[in-house]
Amino acid sequence: MSDPFFFSEPTIVSFSEGRTSGFMLWRILQAHGGTLPDHVRVAFSNTGKEMPQTLDFVRDCGERWGVPIAWLEYVNGSKPKYRTVDHASASRNGEPFETLIKQKNFLPNPVTRFCSAELKIRAARWYARSLGWDYSGW
């Protein structure tokens, strides 16, 4: 039986900054012998609404485990539609979220749940594209 945490193809691991996500990243590291191969990248998509402790957790996981984590933030009107930040430069006052709401001109709701798609999934796709990866099947 193969290890479900071992990836042999280009993979973006979306690190959502919670304990479960941290455990998942730890298991992925274990499956790869403690070091991620070049074809496995980790991305954290900051909405600007995270608690300071959350940002610290993301930074600490990367530092303690020797894992480069790409910190991504949504931006409007540019391609790619994200910018790369780090712990020090990450938005802390909801800027990416507010930018998206201004662009859409309405609030997310149970019927139109665009936040995760725009702020997280599409940012990861742009990041994959910047690596030269084809993400058309995602």
A tleap script that builds the chain and sets N, CA, C and O, in Angstrom:
source leaprc.protein.ff14SB
mol = sequence {
  NMET SER ASP PRO PHE PHE PHE SER GLU PRO
  THR ILE VAL SER PHE SER GLU GLY ARG THR
  SER GLY PHE MET LEU TRP ARG ILE LEU GLN
  ALA HIE GLY GLY THR LEU PRO ASP HIE VAL
  ARG VAL ALA PHE SER ASN THR GLY LYS GLU
  MET PRO GLN THR LEU ASP PHE VAL ARG ASP
  CYS GLY GLU ARG TRP GLY VAL PRO ILE ALA
  TRP LEU GLU TYR VAL ASN GLY SER LYS PRO
  LYS TYR ARG THR VAL ASP HIE ALA SER ALA
  SER ARG ASN GLY GLU PRO PHE GLU THR LEU
  ILE LYS GLN LYS ASN PHE LEU PRO ASN PRO
  VAL THR ARG PHE CYS SER ALA GLU LEU LYS
  ILE ARG ALA ALA ARG TRP TYR ALA ARG SER
  LEU GLY TRP ASP TYR SER GLY CTRP
}
set mol.1.N position { 0.836 -1.173 0.000 }
set mol.1.CA position { 0.000 0.000 0.000 }
set mol.1.C position { 0.888 1.245 0.000 }
set mol.1.O position { 1.856 1.322 0.756 }
set mol.2.N position { 0.561 2.199 -0.833 }
set mol.2.CA position { 1.383 3.405 -0.922 }
set mol.2.C position { 0.985 4.411 0.157 }
set mol.2.O position { -0.137 4.392 0.665 }
set mol.3.N position { 1.911 5.269 0.487 }
set mol.3.CA position { 1.687 6.292 1.499 }
set mol.3.C position { 0.904 7.443 0.873 }
set mol.3.O position { 1.378 8.028 -0.101 }
set mol.4.N position { -0.277 7.791 1.391 }
set mol.4.CA position { -1.075 8.872 0.802 }
set mol.4.C position { -0.437 10.246 0.974 }
set mol.4.O position { -0.898 11.219 0.378 }
set mol.5.N position { 0.614 10.338 1.779 }
set mol.5.CA position { 1.300 11.608 1.984 }
set mol.5.C position { 2.553 11.750 1.115 }
set mol.5.O position { 3.279 12.738 1.222 }
set mol.6.N position { 2.797 10.771 0.267 }
set mol.6.CA position { 3.940 10.814 -0.648 }
set mol.6.C position { 3.448 11.255 -2.017 }
set mol.6.O position { 2.493 10.694 -2.555 }
set mol.7.N position { 4.112 12.270 -2.579 }
set mol.7.CA position { 3.712 12.813 -3.876 }
set mol.7.C position { 4.845 12.642 -4.879 }
set mol.7.O position { 5.977 13.063 -4.642 }
set mol.8.N position { 4.517 12.018 -5.998 }
set mol.8.CA position { 5.518 11.800 -7.037 }
set mol.8.C position { 5.374 12.787 -8.191 }
set mol.8.O position { 6.217 12.813 -9.088 }
set mol.9.N position { 4.320 13.598 -8.180 }
set mol.9.CA position { 4.085 14.584 -9.234 }
set mol.9.C position { 4.063 15.978 -8.621 }
set mol.9.O position { 3.934 16.118 -7.404 }
set mol.10.N position { 4.187 17.016 -9.455 }
set mol.10.CA position { 4.138 18.384 -8.924 }
set mol.10.C position { 2.893 18.607 -8.067 }
set mol.10.O position { 1.769 18.334 -8.488 }
set mol.11.N position { 3.124 19.111 -6.859 }
set mol.11.CA position { 2.053 19.268 -5.879 }
set mol.11.C position { 2.225 20.566 -5.118 }
set mol.11.O position { 3.322 20.900 -4.671 }
set mol.12.N position { 1.118 21.302 -4.975 }
set mol.12.CA position { 1.079 22.461 -4.085 }
set mol.12.C position { 0.323 22.021 -2.836 }
set mol.12.O position { -0.834 21.607 -2.920 }
set mol.13.N position { 0.964 22.109 -1.697 }
set mol.13.CA position { 0.319 21.805 -0.428 }
set mol.13.C position { -0.202 23.119 0.129 }
set mol.13.O position { 0.575 24.020 0.445 }
set mol.14.N position { -1.519 23.224 0.246 }
set mol.14.CA position { -2.123 24.432 0.794 }
set mol.14.C position { -2.096 24.334 2.308 }
set mol.14.O position { -2.837 23.559 2.912 }
set mol.15.N position { -1.235 25.129 2.905 }
set mol.15.CA position { -1.076 25.132 4.356 }
set mol.15.C position { -2.040 26.156 4.925 }
set mol.15.O position { -1.838 27.361 4.776 }
set mol.16.N position { -3.089 25.672 5.577 }
set mol.16.CA position { -4.134 26.579 6.038 }
set mol.16.C position { -3.919 27.081 7.458 }
set mol.16.O position { -4.809 27.701 8.040 }
set mol.17.N position { -2.780 26.824 7.999 }
set mol.17.CA position { -2.309 27.356 9.277 }
set mol.17.C position { -2.947 26.787 10.526 }
set mol.17.O position { -2.667 27.280 11.619 }
set mol.18.N position { -3.789 25.775 10.419 }
set mol.18.CA position { -4.374 25.155 11.610 }
set mol.18.C position { -3.566 23.959 12.076 }
set mol.18.O position { -2.611 23.546 11.418 }
set mol.19.N position { -3.955 23.408 13.208 }
set mol.19.CA position { -3.247 22.247 13.750 }
set mol.19.C position { -3.332 21.050 12.807 }
set mol.19.O position { -2.356 20.322 12.626 }
set mol.20.N position { -4.513 20.853 12.204 }
set mol.20.CA position { -4.669 19.725 11.288 }
set mol.20.C position { -3.785 19.904 10.074 }
set mol.20.O position { -3.169 18.953 9.593 }
set mol.21.N position { -3.728 21.129 9.583 }
set mol.21.CA position { -2.878 21.422 8.440 }
set mol.21.C position { -1.406 21.220 8.804 }
set mol.21.O position { -0.623 20.708 8.003 }
set mol.22.N position { -1.043 21.626 10.014 }
set mol.22.CA position { 0.322 21.403 10.485 }
set mol.22.C position { 0.654 19.925 10.564 }
set mol.22.O position { 1.747 19.510 10.180 }
set mol.23.N position { -0.283 19.129 11.061 }
set mol.23.CA position { -0.071 17.682 11.131 }
set mol.23.C position { 0.080 17.095 9.725 }
set mol.23.O position { 0.940 16.247 9.485 }
set mol.24.N position { -0.766 17.556 8.802 }
set mol.24.CA position { -0.678 17.068 7.426 }
set mol.24.C position { 0.704 17.380 6.837 }
set mol.24.O position { 1.331 16.517 6.223 }
set mol.25.N position { 1.167 18.608 7.028 }
set mol.25.CA position { 2.484 18.974 6.512 }
set mol.25.C position { 3.570 18.116 7.152 }
set mol.25.O position { 4.501 17.692 6.467 }
set mol.26.N position { 3.467 17.856 8.444 }
set mol.26.CA position { 4.437 17.005 9.133 }
set mol.26.C position { 4.455 15.603 8.529 }
set mol.26.O position { 5.524 15.032 8.313 }
set mol.27.N position { 3.271 15.047 8.254 }
set mol.27.CA position { 3.185 13.709 7.653 }
set mol.27.C position { 3.762 13.702 6.238 }
set mol.27.O position { 4.406 12.735 5.832 }
set mol.28.N position { 3.532 14.769 5.498 }
set mol.28.CA position { 4.101 14.865 4.149 }
set mol.28.C position { 5.626 14.886 4.241 }
set mol.28.O position { 6.311 14.231 3.456 }
set mol.29.N position { 6.149 15.638 5.200 }
set mol.29.CA position { 7.603 15.658 5.411 }
set mol.29.C position { 8.121 14.266 5.759 }
set mol.29.O position { 9.137 13.831 5.215 }
set mol.30.N position { 7.443 13.570 6.651 }
set mol.30.CA position { 7.858 12.215 7.028 }
set mol.30.C position { 7.855 11.282 5.814 }
set mol.30.O position { 8.769 10.478 5.634 }
set mol.31.N position { 6.816 11.402 4.986 }
set mol.31.CA position { 6.708 10.526 3.808 }
set mol.31.C position { 7.840 10.767 2.829 }
set mol.31.O position { 8.174 9.886 2.037 }
set mol.32.N position { 8.434 11.954 2.875 }
set mol.32.CA position { 9.523 12.302 1.961 }
set mol.32.C position { 10.882 12.319 2.665 }
set mol.32.O position { 11.819 12.966 2.198 }
set mol.33.N position { 10.979 11.624 3.760 }
set mol.33.CA position { 12.259 11.493 4.447 }
set mol.33.C position { 12.718 12.739 5.172 }
set mol.33.O position { 13.911 12.887 5.435 }
set mol.34.N position { 11.802 13.644 5.505 }
set mol.34.CA position { 12.145 14.840 6.272 }
set mol.34.C position { 12.425 16.080 5.450 }
set mol.34.O position { 12.537 17.174 6.003 }
set mol.35.N position { 12.542 15.931 4.130 }
set mol.35.CA position { 12.809 17.072 3.246 }
set mol.35.C position { 11.895 16.979 2.029 }
set mol.35.O position { 11.786 15.924 1.403 }
set mol.36.N position { 11.253 18.067 1.708 }
set mol.36.CA position { 10.377 18.052 0.537 }
set mol.36.C position { 11.189 18.105 -0.746 }
set mol.36.O position { 12.144 18.876 -0.849 }
set mol.37.N position { 10.814 17.288 -1.723 }
set mol.37.CA position { 11.475 17.372 -3.028 }
set mol.37.C position { 11.048 18.658 -3.745 }
set mol.37.O position { 10.069 19.293 -3.353 }
set mol.38.N position { 11.779 19.039 -4.789 }
set mol.38.CA position { 11.485 20.276 -5.519 }
set mol.38.C position { 10.087 20.305 -6.127 }
set mol.38.O position { 9.532 21.378 -6.360 }
set mol.39.N position { 9.521 19.134 -6.382 }
set mol.39.CA position { 8.198 19.111 -7.023 }
set mol.39.C position { 7.046 19.188 -6.007 }
set mol.39.O position { 5.881 19.073 -6.387 }
set mol.40.N position { 7.362 19.381 -4.733 }
set mol.40.CA position { 6.336 19.584 -3.713 }
set mol.40.C position { 6.596 20.943 -3.065 }
set mol.40.O position { 7.645 21.161 -2.459 }
set mol.41.N position { 5.640 21.843 -3.198 }
set mol.41.CA position { 5.765 23.188 -2.636 }
set mol.41.C position { 4.624 23.442 -1.660 }
set mol.41.O position { 3.532 22.890 -1.799 }
set mol.42.N position { 4.896 24.278 -0.682 }
set mol.42.CA position { 3.911 24.614 0.341 }
set mol.42.C position { 3.536 26.083 0.183 }
set mol.42.O position { 4.402 26.947 0.041 }
set mol.43.N position { 2.230 26.352 0.211 }
set mol.43.CA position { 1.744 27.729 0.075 }
set mol.43.C position { 0.759 28.050 1.192 }
set mol.43.O position { -0.099 27.238 1.538 }
set mol.44.N position { 0.899 29.234 1.741 }
set mol.44.CA position { -0.027 29.773 2.729 }
set mol.44.C position { -0.657 31.010 2.112 }
set mol.44.O position { 0.048 31.934 1.707 }
set mol.45.N position { -1.973 31.030 2.039 }
set mol.45.CA position { -2.692 32.174 1.461 }
set mol.45.C position { -3.255 33.030 2.584 }
set mol.45.O position { -4.181 32.621 3.285 }
set mol.46.N position { -2.696 34.207 2.749 }
set mol.46.CA position { -3.091 35.124 3.813 }
set mol.46.C position { -4.251 35.998 3.361 }
set mol.46.O position { -4.167 36.664 2.329 }
set mol.47.N position { -5.329 35.996 4.128 }
set mol.47.CA position { -6.478 36.863 3.823 }
set mol.47.C position { -6.358 38.215 4.500 }
set mol.47.O position { -7.110 39.141 4.195 }
set mol.48.N position { -5.407 38.326 5.424 }
set mol.48.CA position { -5.273 39.553 6.194 }
set mol.48.C position { -6.153 39.562 7.423 }
set mol.48.O position { -6.119 40.512 8.204 }
set mol.49.N position { -6.942 38.517 7.605 }
set mol.49.CA position { -7.854 38.411 8.751 }
set mol.49.C position { -7.371 37.387 9.777 }
set mol.49.O position { -8.053 37.146 10.772 }
set mol.50.N position { -6.217 36.788 9.551 }
set mol.50.CA position { -5.698 35.789 10.479 }
set mol.50.C position { -5.232 36.452 11.778 }
set mol.50.O position { -4.836 37.617 11.800 }
set mol.51.N position { -5.293 35.686 12.834 }
set mol.51.CA position { -4.803 36.151 14.130 }
set mol.51.C position { -3.266 36.209 14.082 }
set mol.51.O position { -2.649 35.441 13.344 }
set mol.52.N position { -2.646 37.103 14.855 }
set mol.52.CA position { -1.184 37.163 14.873 }
set mol.52.C position { -0.540 35.825 15.234 }
set mol.52.O position { 0.523 35.486 14.714 }
set mol.53.N position { -1.182 35.065 16.126 }
set mol.53.CA position { -0.648 33.766 16.520 }
set mol.53.C position { -0.642 32.794 15.344 }
set mol.53.O position { 0.222 31.921 15.258 }
set mol.54.N position { -1.597 32.945 14.450 }
set mol.54.CA position { -1.661 32.097 13.261 }
set mol.54.C position { -0.469 32.371 12.364 }
set mol.54.O position { 0.181 31.444 11.881 }
set mol.55.N position { -0.184 33.641 12.142 }
set mol.55.CA position { 0.969 34.005 11.310 }
set mol.55.C position { 2.262 33.504 11.948 }
set mol.55.O position { 3.165 33.041 11.251 }
set mol.56.N position { 2.346 33.598 13.263 }
set mol.56.CA position { 3.523 33.081 13.971 }
set mol.56.C position { 3.651 31.566 13.777 }
set mol.56.O position { 4.754 31.055 13.583 }
set mol.57.N position { 2.524 30.851 13.829 }
set mol.57.CA position { 2.531 29.395 13.661 }
set mol.57.C position { 3.050 29.011 12.279 }
set mol.57.O position { 3.851 28.085 12.153 }
set mol.58.N position { 2.604 29.708 11.255 }
set mol.58.CA position { 3.063 29.423 9.886 }
set mol.58.C position { 4.570 29.646 9.796 }
set mol.58.O position { 5.302 28.798 9.286 }
set mol.59.N position { 5.028 30.796 10.295 }
set mol.59.CA position { 6.469 31.094 10.295 }
set mol.59.C position { 7.246 30.030 11.051 }
set mol.59.O position { 8.257 29.526 10.564 }
set mol.60.N position { 6.767 29.688 12.254 }
set mol.60.CA position { 7.485 28.739 13.104 }
set mol.60.C position { 7.556 27.353 12.472 }
set mol.60.O position { 8.597 26.700 12.548 }
set mol.61.N position { 6.479 26.892 11.855 }
set mol.61.CA position { 6.512 25.581 11.188 }
set mol.61.C position { 7.567 25.571 10.090 }
set mol.61.O position { 8.346 24.624 9.984 }
set mol.62.N position { 7.594 26.612 9.281 }
set mol.62.CA position { 8.588 26.685 8.212 }
set mol.62.C position { 10.000 26.679 8.747 }
set mol.62.O position { 10.865 25.974 8.227 }
set mol.63.N position { 10.240 27.468 9.791 }
set mol.63.CA position { 11.585 27.569 10.355 }
set mol.63.C position { 12.012 26.282 11.068 }
set mol.63.O position { 13.123 25.796 10.855 }
set mol.64.N position { 11.143 25.736 11.903 }
set mol.64.CA position { 11.503 24.553 12.695 }
set mol.64.C position { 11.690 23.315 11.837 }
set mol.64.O position { 12.545 22.477 12.120 }
set mol.65.N position { 10.883 23.204 10.784 }
set mol.65.CA position { 10.940 22.012 9.953 }
set mol.65.C position { 11.782 22.207 8.697 }
set mol.65.O position { 11.930 21.277 7.905 }
set mol.66.N position { 12.332 23.397 8.505 }
set mol.66.CA position { 13.156 23.656 7.327 }
set mol.66.C position { 12.371 23.588 6.026 }
set mol.66.O position { 12.888 23.140 5.002 }
set mol.67.N position { 11.111 24.038 6.072 }
set mol.67.CA position { 10.233 23.986 4.906 }
set mol.67.C position { 10.005 25.395 4.375 }
set mol.67.O position { 9.481 26.248 5.090 }
set mol.68.N position { 10.393 25.647 3.127 }
set mol.68.CA position { 10.051 26.949 2.560 }
set mol.68.C position { 8.543 27.018 2.321 }
set mol.68.O position { 7.973 26.170 1.634 }
set mol.69.N position { 7.912 28.030 2.891 }
set mol.69.CA position { 6.477 28.234 2.708 }
set mol.69.C position { 6.293 29.533 1.941 }
set mol.69.O position { 6.735 30.595 2.378 }
set mol.70.N position { 5.633 29.437 0.791 }
set mol.70.CA position { 5.336 30.636 -0.002 }
set mol.70.C position { 4.123 31.321 0.616 }
set mol.70.O position { 3.044 30.733 0.684 }
set mol.71.N position { 4.293 32.548 1.060 }
set mol.71.CA position { 3.200 33.324 1.626 }
set mol.71.C position { 2.580 34.124 0.494 }
set mol.71.O position { 3.251 34.952 -0.122 }
set mol.72.N position { 1.313 33.884 0.217 }
set mol.72.CA position { 0.624 34.510 -0.908 }
set mol.72.C position { -0.499 35.411 -0.416 }
set mol.72.O position { -1.163 35.115 0.577 }
set mol.73.N position { -0.701 36.524 -1.132 }
set mol.73.CA position { -1.821 37.412 -0.850 }
set mol.73.C position { -2.454 37.849 -2.161 }
set mol.73.O position { -1.759 38.199 -3.115 }
set mol.74.N position { -3.770 37.825 -2.195 }
set mol.74.CA position { -4.546 38.247 -3.351 }
set mol.74.C position { -4.333 39.741 -3.618 }
set mol.74.O position { -4.314 40.552 -2.692 }
set mol.75.N position { -4.177 40.084 -4.879 }
set mol.75.CA position { -4.189 41.477 -5.320 }
set mol.75.C position { -5.050 41.560 -6.570 }
set mol.75.O position { -5.115 40.606 -7.347 }
set mol.76.N position { -5.700 42.679 -6.765 }
set mol.76.CA position { -6.586 42.859 -7.909 }
set mol.76.C position { -5.892 43.709 -8.968 }
set mol.76.O position { -5.088 44.588 -8.658 }
set mol.77.N position { -6.220 43.429 -10.207 }
set mol.77.CA position { -5.746 44.263 -11.300 }
set mol.77.C position { -4.353 43.960 -11.781 }
set mol.77.O position { -3.782 44.736 -12.547 }
set mol.78.N position { -3.802 42.875 -11.360 }
set mol.78.CA position { -2.460 42.529 -11.829 }
set mol.78.C position { -2.425 41.048 -12.166 }
set mol.78.O position { -3.284 40.277 -11.738 }
set mol.79.N position { -1.447 40.674 -12.917 }
set mol.79.CA position { -1.202 39.264 -13.177 }
set mol.79.C position { 0.254 39.023 -12.821 }
set mol.79.O position { 1.130 39.694 -13.367 }
set mol.80.N position { 0.534 38.119 -11.953 }
set mol.80.CA position { -0.415 37.227 -11.308 }
set mol.80.C position { -1.276 37.968 -10.292 }
set mol.80.O position { -0.932 39.076 -9.878 }
set mol.81.N position { -2.379 37.373 -9.893 }
set mol.81.CA position { -3.308 38.026 -8.959 }
set mol.81.C position { -2.941 37.727 -7.505 }
set mol.81.O position { -3.810 37.616 -6.640 }
set mol.82.N position { -1.668 37.603 -7.261 }
set mol.82.CA position { -1.191 37.457 -5.895 }
set mol.82.C position { 0.169 38.130 -5.807 }
set mol.82.O position { 0.833 38.380 -6.813 }
set mol.83.N position { 0.554 38.410 -4.593 }
set mol.83.CA position { 1.911 38.885 -4.346 }
set mol.83.C position { 2.507 37.984 -3.284 }
set mol.83.O position { 1.790 37.375 -2.490 }
set mol.84.N position { 3.804 37.909 -3.280 }
set mol.84.CA position { 4.508 37.100 -2.287 }
set mol.84.C position { 4.900 38.011 -1.134 }
set mol.84.O position { 5.475 39.081 -1.337 }
set mol.85.N position { 4.585 37.576 0.071 }
set mol.85.CA position { 4.935 38.320 1.275 }
set mol.85.C position { 5.654 37.370 2.222 }
set mol.85.O position { 5.934 36.224 1.871 }
set mol.86.N position { 5.946 37.848 3.409 }
set mol.86.CA position { 6.522 37.001 4.452 }
set mol.86.C position { 5.889 37.401 5.777 }
set mol.86.O position { 4.972 38.222 5.808 }
set mol.87.N position { 6.368 36.831 6.855 }
set mol.87.CA position { 5.784 37.115 8.166 }
set mol.87.C position { 5.780 38.615 8.460 }
set mol.87.O position { 4.791 39.145 8.967 }
set mol.88.N position { 6.852 39.285 8.152 }
set mol.88.CA position { 6.955 40.711 8.467 }
set mol.88.C position { 6.074 41.582 7.585 }
set mol.88.O position { 5.535 42.585 8.052 }
set mol.89.N position { 5.919 41.217 6.321 }
set mol.89.CA position { 5.182 42.083 5.386 }
set mol.89.C position { 3.740 41.646 5.138 }
set mol.89.O position { 3.017 42.310 4.395 }
set mol.90.N position { 3.310 40.539 5.748 }
set mol.90.CA position { 1.950 40.041 5.537 }
set mol.90.C position { 0.915 41.047 6.043 }
set mol.90.O position { 1.102 41.681 7.081 }
set mol.91.N position { -0.158 41.178 5.302 }
set mol.91.CA position { -1.263 42.061 5.701 }
set mol.91.C position { -1.876 41.561 6.998 }
set mol.91.O position { -2.046 40.360 7.211 }
set mol.92.N position { -2.201 42.509 7.850 }
set mol.92.CA position { -2.776 42.148 9.144 }
set mol.92.C position { -4.086 42.874 9.422 }
set mol.92.O position { -4.673 42.715 10.492 }
set mol.93.N position { -4.540 43.664 8.466 }
set mol.93.CA position { -5.759 44.441 8.660 }
set mol.93.C position { -6.820 44.127 7.613 }
set mol.93.O position { -7.660 44.974 7.310 }
set mol.94.N position { -6.792 42.932 7.063 }
set mol.94.CA position { -7.826 42.499 6.132 }
set mol.94.C position { -7.708 43.021 4.715 }
set mol.94.O position { -8.670 42.932 3.951 }
set mol.95.N position { -6.555 43.565 4.337 }
set mol.95.CA position { -6.410 44.190 3.032 }
set mol.95.C position { -6.761 43.271 1.853 }
set mol.95.O position { -7.523 43.694 0.984 }
set mol.96.N position { -6.241 42.024 1.778 }
set mol.96.CA position { -6.622 41.173 0.635 }
set mol.96.C position { -8.126 40.909 0.583 }
set mol.96.O position { -8.725 40.938 -0.492 }
set mol.97.N position { -8.731 40.653 1.734 }
set mol.97.CA position { -10.165 40.406 1.810 }
set mol.97.C position { -10.952 41.647 1.365 }
set mol.97.O position { -11.902 41.528 0.591 }
set mol.98.N position { -10.572 42.809 1.838 }
set mol.98.CA position { -11.256 44.055 1.457 }
set mol.98.C position { -11.094 44.347 -0.030 }
set mol.98.O position { -12.031 44.813 -0.678 }
set mol.99.N position { -9.913 44.077 -0.571 }
set mol.99.CA position { -9.684 44.280 -2.007 }
set mol.99.C position { -10.639 43.427 -2.823 }
set mol.99.O position { -11.214 43.901 -3.803 }
set mol.100.N position { -10.812 42.184 -2.429 }
set mol.100.CA position { -11.709 41.281 -3.136 }
set mol.100.C position { -13.155 41.753 -3.043 }
set mol.100.O position { -13.873 41.725 -4.043 }
set mol.101.N position { -13.590 42.180 -1.879 }
set mol.101.CA position { -14.970 42.653 -1.714 }
set mol.101.C position { -15.214 43.899 -2.566 }
set mol.101.O position { -16.275 44.034 -3.175 }
set mol.102.N position { -14.249 44.800 -2.612 }
set mol.102.CA position { -14.403 45.997 -3.459 }
set mol.102.C position { -14.496 45.612 -4.928 }
set mol.102.O position { -15.273 46.202 -5.679 }
set mol.103.N position { -13.709 44.628 -5.340 }
set mol.103.CA position { -13.749 44.175 -6.731 }
set mol.103.C position { -15.109 43.563 -7.056 }
set mol.103.O position { -15.692 43.869 -8.096 }
set mol.104.N position { -15.617 42.706 -6.181 }
set mol.104.CA position { -16.887 42.015 -6.419 }
set mol.104.C position { -18.089 42.928 -6.202 }
set mol.104.O position { -19.141 42.740 -6.814 }
set mol.105.N position { -17.927 43.899 -5.344 }
set mol.105.CA position { -18.968 44.867 -5.025 }
set mol.105.C position { -20.130 44.265 -4.229 }
set mol.105.O position { -21.236 44.804 -4.241 }
set mol.106.N position { -19.880 43.161 -3.548 }
set mol.106.CA position { -20.847 42.590 -2.618 }
set mol.106.C position { -20.118 41.632 -1.688 }
set mol.106.O position { -18.990 41.217 -1.953 }
set mol.107.N position { -20.785 41.293 -0.599 }
set mol.107.CA position { -20.177 40.413 0.400 }
set mol.107.C position { -20.371 38.945 0.042 }
set mol.107.O position { -21.367 38.581 -0.583 }
set mol.108.N position { -19.426 38.106 0.436 }
set mol.108.CA position { -19.644 36.669 0.250 }
set mol.108.C position { -20.828 36.230 1.108 }
set mol.108.O position { -21.133 36.842 2.131 }
set mol.109.N position { -21.479 35.173 0.675 }
set mol.109.CA position { -22.644 34.669 1.394 }
set mol.109.C position { -22.751 33.172 1.135 }
set mol.109.O position { -21.972 32.633 0.348 }
set mol.110.N position { -23.700 32.483 1.779 }
set mol.110.CA position { -23.794 31.029 1.594 }
set mol.110.C position { -24.026 30.587 0.147 }
set mol.110.O position { -23.674 29.465 -0.216 }
set mol.111.N position { -24.607 31.444 -0.672 }
set mol.111.CA position { -24.862 31.095 -2.071 }
set mol.111.C position { -23.659 31.427 -2.951 }
set mol.111.O position { -23.331 30.679 -3.872 }
set mol.112.N position { -23.018 32.528 -2.669 }
set mol.112.CA position { -21.870 32.975 -3.465 }
set mol.112.C position { -20.646 33.030 -2.559 }
set mol.112.O position { -20.321 34.069 -1.985 }
set mol.113.N position { -19.981 31.893 -2.444 }
set mol.113.CA position { -18.842 31.756 -1.535 }
set mol.113.C position { -17.546 31.903 -2.335 }
set mol.113.O position { -16.867 30.915 -2.615 }
set mol.114.N position { -17.219 33.111 -2.691 }
set mol.114.CA position { -16.074 33.351 -3.565 }
set mol.114.C position { -14.758 33.565 -2.821 }
set mol.114.O position { -13.705 33.600 -3.456 }
set mol.115.N position { -14.784 33.705 -1.529 }
set mol.115.CA position { -13.562 34.040 -0.784 }
set mol.115.C position { -12.473 32.982 -0.918 }
set mol.115.O position { -11.347 33.294 -1.304 }
set mol.116.N position { -12.802 31.742 -0.602 }
set mol.116.CA position { -11.780 30.689 -0.672 }
set mol.116.C position { -11.284 30.500 -2.093 }
set mol.116.O position { -10.091 30.301 -2.321 }
set mol.117.N position { -12.203 30.562 -3.050 }
set mol.117.CA position { -11.801 30.383 -4.452 }
set mol.117.C position { -10.810 31.455 -4.872 }
set mol.117.O position { -9.779 31.141 -5.466 }
set mol.118.N position { -11.098 32.692 -4.581 }
set mol.118.CA position { -10.239 33.796 -5.019 }
set mol.118.C position { -8.996 33.959 -4.156 }
set mol.118.O position { -7.884 34.073 -4.672 }
set mol.119.N position { -9.188 33.969 -2.838 }
set mol.119.CA position { -8.079 34.287 -1.943 }
set mol.119.C position { -7.108 33.132 -1.748 }
set mol.119.O position { -5.939 33.351 -1.430 }
set mol.120.N position { -7.581 31.913 -1.935 }
set mol.120.CA position { -6.733 30.764 -1.656 }
set mol.120.C position { -6.476 29.891 -2.883 }
set mol.120.O position { -5.323 29.690 -3.265 }
set mol.121.N position { -7.519 29.380 -3.495 }
set mol.121.CA position { -7.343 28.427 -4.600 }
set mol.121.C position { -6.706 29.094 -5.814 }
set mol.121.O position { -5.732 28.578 -6.362 }
set mol.122.N position { -7.238 30.217 -6.233 }
set mol.122.CA position { -6.677 30.877 -7.424 }
set mol.122.C position { -5.280 31.427 -7.160 }
set mol.122.O position { -4.444 31.451 -8.063 }
set mol.123.N position { -5.021 31.866 -5.938 }
set mol.123.CA position { -3.659 32.320 -5.612 }
set mol.123.C position { -2.680 31.154 -5.765 }
set mol.123.O position { -1.576 31.333 -6.281 }
set mol.124.N position { -3.081 29.969 -5.319 }
set mol.124.CA position { -2.225 28.786 -5.458 }
set mol.124.C position { -2.029 28.427 -6.932 }
set mol.124.O position { -0.947 27.990 -7.325 }
set mol.125.N position { -3.057 28.608 -7.739 }
set mol.125.CA position { -2.916 28.345 -9.181 }
set mol.125.C position { -1.931 29.307 -9.819 }
set mol.125.O position { -1.092 28.896 -10.620 }
set mol.126.N position { -2.026 30.579 -9.474 }
set mol.126.CA position { -1.066 31.547 -10.022 }
set mol.126.C position { 0.346 31.212 -9.571 }
set mol.126.O position { 1.300 31.338 -10.339 }
set mol.127.N position { 0.471 30.789 -8.329 }
set mol.127.CA position { 1.778 30.396 -7.818 }
set mol.127.C position { 2.321 29.204 -8.609 }
set mol.127.O position { 3.490 29.196 -8.995 }
set mol.128.N position { 1.479 28.200 -8.850 }
set mol.128.CA position { 1.897 27.038 -9.643 }
set mol.128.C position { 2.330 27.473 -11.034 }
set mol.128.O position { 3.327 26.978 -11.561 }
set mol.129.N position { 1.595 28.384 -11.619 }
set mol.129.CA position { 1.948 28.893 -12.949 }
set mol.129.C position { 3.316 29.584 -12.911 }
set mol.129.O position { 4.101 29.459 -13.851 }
set mol.130.N position { 3.599 30.310 -11.830 }
set mol.130.CA position { 4.890 30.994 -11.727 }
set mol.130.C position { 6.045 30.000 -11.665 }
set mol.130.O position { 7.178 30.333 -12.012 }
set mol.131.N position { 5.752 28.780 -11.221 }
set mol.131.CA position { 6.764 27.721 -11.161 }
set mol.131.C position { 6.905 27.002 -12.497 }
set mol.131.O position { 7.774 26.146 -12.663 }
set mol.132.N position { 6.039 27.358 -13.453 }
set mol.132.CA position { 6.045 26.700 -14.763 }
set mol.132.C position { 5.241 25.424 -14.766 }
set mol.132.O position { 5.378 24.616 -15.685 }
set mol.133.N position { 4.407 25.218 -13.768 }
set mol.133.CA position { 3.597 24.013 -13.673 }
set mol.133.C position { 2.273 24.201 -14.391 }
set mol.133.O position { 1.688 25.284 -14.346 }
set mol.134.N position { 1.800 23.164 -15.047 }
set mol.134.CA position { 0.493 23.184 -15.698 }
set mol.134.C position { -0.559 22.783 -14.676 }
set mol.134.O position { -0.527 21.672 -14.147 }
set mol.135.N position { -1.459 23.655 -14.409 }
set mol.135.CA position { -2.502 23.359 -13.441 }
set mol.135.C position { -3.880 23.268 -14.082 }
set mol.135.O position { -4.888 23.410 -13.389 }
set mol.136.N position { -3.944 23.038 -15.375 }
set mol.136.CA position { -5.210 23.040 -16.095 }
set mol.136.C position { -6.187 21.983 -15.587 }
set mol.136.O position { -7.397 22.146 -15.747 }
set mol.137.N position { -5.700 20.918 -14.986 }
set mol.137.CA position { -6.582 19.868 -14.501 }
set mol.137.C position { -7.130 20.143 -13.109 }
set mol.137.O position { -7.915 19.340 -12.605 }
set mol.138.N position { -6.757 21.215 -12.481 }
set mol.138.CA position { -7.199 21.513 -11.118 }
set mol.138.C position { -8.595 22.049 -11.120 }
set mol.138.O position { -9.140 22.357 -10.060 }
savepdb mol mol.pdb
quit
